[in-house]
Amino acid sequence: MSPPPLHRNTVLIVEDEPATRERLVEAVNAHVLLHVAGATGSLHEGMALYESLQPRVMLVDLGLPDGSGLDLIRHVRNRQTPTESLVLTIFGDEQHVVAALKAGARGYLLKDSSYATIADHLLMLIDGGSPINPKVARFLLGQFSTWEKESQTAPDPTILTAREKEILTLITKGYKRHEIANLLNISNNTVGTHIRRIYEKLSVHSNIEATQEAAQRGLLN
């Protein structure tokens, strides 16, 4: 392919169905502000083309014969280049949508989208927008309500249980593990399990750090 004029944004298309890939190339190249710098049907070639072309935007299918388009999207995100990824797939379920967005996709379209609008979606992405298929958008809005309810009812993982507070209080007073076990009539292993959970919840690595962190958070009586 000949190099694009400077005012045109380069696009890499990764789509394994030849007929679909050809129609996407035509639809993108038809827009004066876009230029298909490369098109392929495999993850391996997509990786190589990304490295050599450094496109402004990628149009990526998720189901590829040699892997998942998610791997390419993650790779691009980790490279921290200006390239942005737009998913175009048949998969509109929660697992694929959430996985793609977590991987770094900035837009998510289903293959029932009109080819005539693909260029506009790419330009929206380049301009800082996030093109989302209406069906996917409605699904995400519905899920947001569910996630919000779950977050409101889920216990705060950093809150210590009554037993953990009791053990941490004894630690601050200088008691050793076997002494705590005797006082609370539990085994040394049980004390060790509680202390490990305290460390994990407070993101600390020692008794001193745990005491300081708990005091700062007001977790001690």
C-alpha positions as CSV (number, residue, x, y, z in Angstrom):
1,M,0.0,0.0,0.0
2,S,1.2,3.5,-0.8
3,P,2.0,5.8,2.1
4,P,-1.0,8.0,3.1
5,P,-1.0,11.8,2.9
6,L,0.1,13.5,6.1
7,H,-3.5,14.7,7.0
8,R,-4.9,11.1,6.9
9,N,-5.1,8.9,10.0
10,T,-3.7,5.4,9.6
11,V,-5.8,2.3,10.4
12,L,-4.8,-1.3,11.0
13,I,-7.6,-3.8,10.4
14,V,-7.4,-7.3,12.0
15,E,-10.3,-9.4,10.7
16,D,-10.1,-13.0,9.8
17,E,-13.0,-13.2,7.4
18,P,-11.6,-12.2,3.9
19,A,-14.9,-10.8,2.6
20,T,-15.5,-8.8,5.7
21,R,-12.0,-7.5,5.8
22,E,-12.2,-6.4,2.2
23,R,-15.4,-4.5,2.8
24,L,-13.9,-2.8,5.9
25,V,-10.9,-1.7,3.9
26,E,-13.1,-0.2,1.2
27,A,-15.3,1.5,3.8
28,V,-12.4,3.0,5.7
29,N,-10.4,4.1,2.6
30,A,-13.5,5.8,1.2
31,H,-13.2,8.5,3.9
32,V,-10.9,11.3,3.1
33,L,-9.5,11.5,6.6
34,L,-8.6,7.8,6.9
35,H,-6.2,5.4,5.3
36,V,-5.8,1.6,5.8
37,A,-2.1,1.1,6.4
38,G,-2.5,-2.6,6.8
39,A,-5.0,-5.4,7.0
40,T,-4.6,-9.0,8.1
41,G,-6.6,-12.0,9.3
42,S,-4.3,-13.3,12.1
43,L,-3.1,-12.3,15.5
44,H,0.5,-13.0,14.7
45,E,0.5,-10.8,11.6
46,G,-1.5,-8.2,13.5
47,M,1.3,-7.9,16.1
48,A,3.9,-7.6,13.4
49,L,2.0,-5.0,11.4
50,Y,1.3,-2.9,14.6
51,E,5.0,-2.8,15.4
52,S,6.0,-1.8,11.8
53,L,3.2,0.6,11.1
54,Q,2.3,2.1,14.5
55,P,-1.2,3.0,13.2
56,R,-3.3,5.7,14.8
57,V,-6.2,3.3,15.4
58,M,-6.8,-0.4,15.1
59,L,-10.1,-2.1,14.2
60,V,-9.9,-5.6,15.8
61,D,-12.0,-8.7,15.7
62,L,-11.8,-10.9,18.9
63,G,-12.1,-14.3,17.4
64,L,-8.9,-14.9,15.3
65,P,-7.6,-18.3,14.0
66,D,-4.4,-18.1,16.0
67,G,-5.6,-16.4,19.2
68,S,-7.7,-13.6,20.6
69,G,-7.8,-10.0,19.5
70,L,-7.6,-9.2,23.2
71,D,-4.0,-10.2,23.2
72,L,-3.2,-7.6,20.5
73,I,-5.2,-4.9,22.4
74,R,-3.4,-5.6,25.6
75,H,0.0,-5.5,23.8
76,V,-0.8,-2.1,22.3
77,R,-2.0,-0.8,25.7
78,N,1.2,-2.0,27.4
79,R,3.3,-0.3,24.8
80,Q,1.7,3.1,25.7
81,T,1.7,4.4,22.1
82,P,-1.0,6.7,20.7
83,T,-2.6,3.8,18.9
84,E,-6.2,3.2,20.1
85,S,-8.3,0.0,19.6
86,L,-11.8,-0.4,18.5
87,V,-13.4,-3.8,18.7
88,L,-15.6,-5.1,15.9
89,T,-17.0,-8.6,16.8
90,I,-20.0,-10.9,16.8
91,F,-19.7,-11.3,20.6
92,G,-22.0,-9.0,22.6
93,D,-22.1,-10.9,25.9
94,E,-20.8,-9.6,29.3
95,Q,-17.7,-11.7,29.4
96,H,-16.4,-10.5,26.0
97,V,-17.4,-6.8,26.5
98,V,-15.9,-6.5,30.0
99,A,-12.7,-8.4,28.9
100,A,-12.2,-6.1,25.9
101,L,-12.7,-2.9,27.9
102,K,-10.3,-4.1,30.6
103,A,-7.8,-5.1,28.0
104,G,-7.7,-1.5,26.8
105,A,-10.3,-1.2,24.0
106,R,-11.8,2.3,23.7
107,G,-14.8,1.3,21.7
108,Y,-17.0,-1.8,21.1
109,L,-19.0,-2.5,18.0
110,L,-21.0,-5.5,16.9
111,K,-20.8,-6.8,13.3
112,D,-24.4,-5.9,12.7
113,S,-23.1,-2.3,12.5
114,S,-23.4,-0.7,9.1
115,Y,-20.2,-0.6,7.1
116,A,-21.1,3.0,6.1
117,T,-20.7,4.1,9.7
118,I,-17.3,2.4,10.4
119,A,-15.3,5.4,9.3
120,D,-17.3,7.8,11.5
121,H,-16.8,5.5,14.5
122,L,-13.1,5.4,13.9
123,L,-13.0,9.2,13.7
124,M,-15.0,9.5,16.9
125,L,-12.4,7.3,18.6
126,I,-9.6,9.4,17.3
127,D,-11.4,12.6,18.5
128,G,-11.5,11.2,22.0
129,G,-14.9,9.5,22.0
130,S,-15.8,5.9,22.7
131,P,-18.1,4.4,20.1
132,I,-20.3,1.7,21.6
133,N,-22.9,-0.4,19.9
134,P,-26.4,0.6,21.2
135,K,-27.1,-2.9,22.3
136,V,-23.8,-3.1,24.2
137,A,-24.4,0.4,25.7
138,R,-27.8,-0.6,27.0
139,F,-26.3,-3.8,28.5
140,L,-23.6,-1.9,30.2
141,L,-26.1,0.6,31.7
142,G,-28.1,-2.3,33.0
143,Q,-25.0,-3.9,34.5
144,F,-23.9,-0.7,36.1
145,S,-27.0,-0.7,38.3
146,T,-26.3,-4.3,39.3
147,W,-22.6,-3.6,40.0
148,E,-23.5,-0.5,42.0
149,K,-25.9,-2.6,44.2
150,E,-23.2,-5.2,44.7
151,S,-20.6,-2.7,45.7
152,Q,-23.0,-1.1,48.2
153,T,-23.8,-4.5,49.9
154,A,-20.3,-6.0,49.7
155,P,-18.3,-5.8,52.9
156,D,-15.2,-3.6,52.9
157,P,-12.3,-6.0,52.6
158,T,-10.1,-3.6,54.6
159,I,-12.4,-3.8,57.7
160,L,-11.0,-6.1,60.3
161,T,-13.3,-8.7,62.0
162,A,-13.8,-8.6,65.7
163,R,-11.3,-11.4,66.2
164,E,-8.7,-9.7,64.0
165,K,-9.1,-6.5,66.0
166,E,-8.7,-8.5,69.2
167,I,-5.5,-10.2,67.9
168,L,-4.1,-6.9,66.6
169,T,-4.7,-5.2,69.9
170,L,-2.8,-8.0,71.7
171,I,0.0,-7.6,69.2
172,T,0.3,-3.9,70.0
173,K,0.6,-4.8,73.6
174,G,3.6,-6.9,72.9
175,Y,2.1,-10.4,73.1
176,K,3.8,-13.2,71.1
177,R,1.8,-15.6,68.8
178,H,1.9,-18.5,71.3
179,E,0.8,-16.1,74.1
180,I,-2.1,-14.9,72.0
181,A,-3.1,-18.5,71.2
182,N,-3.2,-19.3,75.0
183,L,-5.1,-16.2,75.9
184,L,-7.8,-16.8,73.2
185,N,-7.7,-20.6,73.5
186,I,-7.0,-21.1,69.8
187,S,-4.1,-22.8,68.0
188,N,-0.9,-21.1,66.9
189,N,-1.8,-21.9,63.3
190,T,-5.1,-20.1,63.7
191,V,-3.3,-17.1,65.1
192,G,-1.0,-17.1,62.2
193,T,-3.9,-17.3,59.7
194,H,-5.5,-14.2,61.4
195,I,-2.3,-12.3,61.3
196,R,-1.7,-13.1,57.6
197,R,-5.3,-11.8,56.8
198,I,-4.6,-8.7,58.8
199,Y,-1.5,-8.1,56.8
200,E,-3.3,-8.6,53.5
201,K,-6.2,-6.3,54.4
202,L,-3.9,-3.5,55.6
203,S,-1.2,-4.1,52.9
204,V,1.6,-4.4,55.4
205,H,4.4,-6.9,56.1
206,S,5.1,-6.7,59.8
207,N,3.5,-6.3,63.2
208,I,4.8,-2.7,63.5
209,E,3.4,-1.7,60.1
210,A,0.1,-3.3,60.9
211,T,-0.2,-1.5,64.2
212,Q,0.7,1.9,62.6
213,E,-1.7,1.4,59.7
214,A,-4.6,0.2,61.9
215,A,-4.1,3.2,64.2
216,Q,-4.1,5.7,61.3
217,R,-7.3,4.1,60.0
218,G,-8.9,4.2,63.4
219,L,-9.4,0.4,63.4
220,L,-8.3,-0.1,67.0
221,N,-10.5,0.5,70.0
